[in-house]
Amino acid sequence: MTVILEGYIKVPLEELEAIKSHLGEHIRNTLKEHGCLEFTVEQDGRELHMLAYNFDIEHKDLLSVLR
């Protein structure tokens, strides 16, 4: 089963650069999660859009990912 998770955060302008400076670590950690095959972050103004997809997981593991 493939699962696609998508979300975004609105970042206060004064915190945007600080958050962006930690994105590399966040992406690396997300890619280490069980089954995560790809994770992207795109910026649109003050919003950071995050897309984690191609989680190749067993059905029984789906609930633990969604919690």
Helices and strands as residue ranges (DSSP letters): E 2-10, G 13-15, H 16-21, H 23-31, E 38-44, E 47-56, G 59-61, H 62-66
